[in-house]
């Protein structure tokens, strides 16, 4: 079981990481439409802002 997970991670790990980075960048550059419910961003995510 462990070797199967390792093979999958080696094969698709870079794709999952790229997808996570893309989703984070999209999330950082958007705002919540409920003004009073805007969550705080982590310090590392603020580097991805475009504005």
C-alpha positions, 0 to 999 in steps of 0.5 A: 500500500505504501509503495502505491501511494509513493508511486502516485505521489511521484507521478502526480505530486507536481501537478497537485502542487501547481494546482494548489499554487494556482488556487491560492493565487486566485484566492489571494487576488479576490475579496469576500463579498461579505465585508465583515467576514473577510478572513486574514491572509497568511504572510506567505500568501500576501506575496502572490498579490497582484495589486 
